[in-house]
Every structure is written in structure tokens, then in C-alpha cells.
Amino acid sequence: MDNSGLTSDTDKVIRALMDISSAINSDLYLEDILRLIVMVTAKVTGVEICSLWLVEEEDSGRKLRLKATQAIEPAYLNDRELNIDEGVVGWVASNKKPMIVYDVLTEPLFKEKEMAEKLGLKSMASVPLLLKNEEVIGVLNCFSSEFHEFSDIEVNLINTVANQAAVAIYNSELVIKTKVIQEELETRKMIERAKEILMRRNSISPEEAYHWMRKKSMDTRKSMRRIAEAVLLSEDLY
């Protein structure tokens, strides 16, 4: 990053935010939205590496996992995760506020000094992805290849991008969950209709009809939905 700091081109910033905003109502998959966010952020800010971490619920507790970066260096592309309160990323997520680091190699909280040294990363700005209800769903990091004092204006810009990103990610995950729920409901209805057909056709109980479908599913290694679809299609032949 040069001494002029982040770009002051207002039009470029507005276009970047519009790109992310358009993703909010798009049909893009979550992975595509995350990739768009880091690419747009890196382009607008002029940073060396931009990365996005998301909060995930696991059996062992809440984790932060690296989900997207525009970097192509193998050292940065490795699958990485942190505990919710671990490292700079964990601190930002836990405290719900940005953290600015002038020298990542001397920051005690920064966990990846070997990687930063290898890639020549110097300073970083890390901001939370916050929803309107103050829920943290992730963290957005911006690394410079030169020592850089991130100004309030620069941090506010990154924050604005992060807030837009949070909405896009939340909406995308909501759509995915809704589709899964709808598909599950459709499957249940389909199975019930198939059971009714089997009960009527073979004069058997609901339990026997379900058991038949379950056994058929296991024997053919096909889902219950596929078996139910086959039963419904066969009904058309009668």
C-alpha cells in the first residue's frame, strides 16, 4: 500500500458497495458472494491480501474458519480455523469492534507470524461482520505489504463494506436454510402420499408401508424421496 492510503476515489467506493449490495438479492451461491466481497474490498482498499472468516457452530464450540481470500499464495490458501476468542480475528469477533495492527510480527495476539513473514505482510485492519442486532457472523481482514497507519476514514470504509457483506452473507444463508426446509417438507408430503398409495394398493398399515419404503431405500441405496417418487409415478400407470 502506498503512502496515499486507501483510494479516495468516491465513485470507485460507491460502485464497490453497489456490487456487494447487488449480491444481497442475487442468486449467487454463498461461495461466490464471499469471493466477490474479498475481491471488491481488495480492489477498493488497495491492500495486499483481503480475507474473510465466518463464525461456525461445531460440537466443540464456536469456531472462526477462513472462507474466502483473493490471495493466490498457497501459504494463505490452507484451510485454517481459530477458536472464537483466539488471535486477532477472535478478539475482533468477541469484542465486536475493529482492531488495527501496525506490525503483525510484534502483535502478541496475531497467530500467523510465520505466514505473514513469508508473504511480506506488515500492517492489518480487522473488522467484525455485524448484523443490525449486533450479532457477529464473521471478520474481514485487510493486510498491507508496507507498514501503514490505517486512518479513521479508511477503517470506516472497511466497516461499511463489512456491514454490507454481513447482510449479503446472512441473506444467502437464510435462502439456503429456507430451501432446505422447503425441500424437507416436500419430501415428507411425498412420502406420505406414497404411503397412502401403498396402503390402498396392498391393504397394509401405515407402519408396514413405511417399512417397505425404508427397506427398498436401503436395498437400492436410494433416498426415501426417490422411492416415494417412484411409487407416485407408478400410480399413473394404474
Secondary structure, 3 states (H helix, E strand, C coil): CCCCCCCCCHHHHHHHHHHHHHHHCCCCCHHHHHHHHHHHHHHHHCCCEEEEEEEEEECCEEEEEEEEECCCCHHHHCCCEEECCCHHHHHHHHHCCCEEECCCCCCCCCCCHHHHHHHCCCEEEEEEEECCCCCEEEEEEEEECCCCCCCHHHHHHHHHHHHHHHHHHHHHHHHHHHHHHHHHHHHHHHHHHHHHHHHHHHCCCHHHHHHHHHHHHHHHCCCHHHHHHHHHHHHCCC
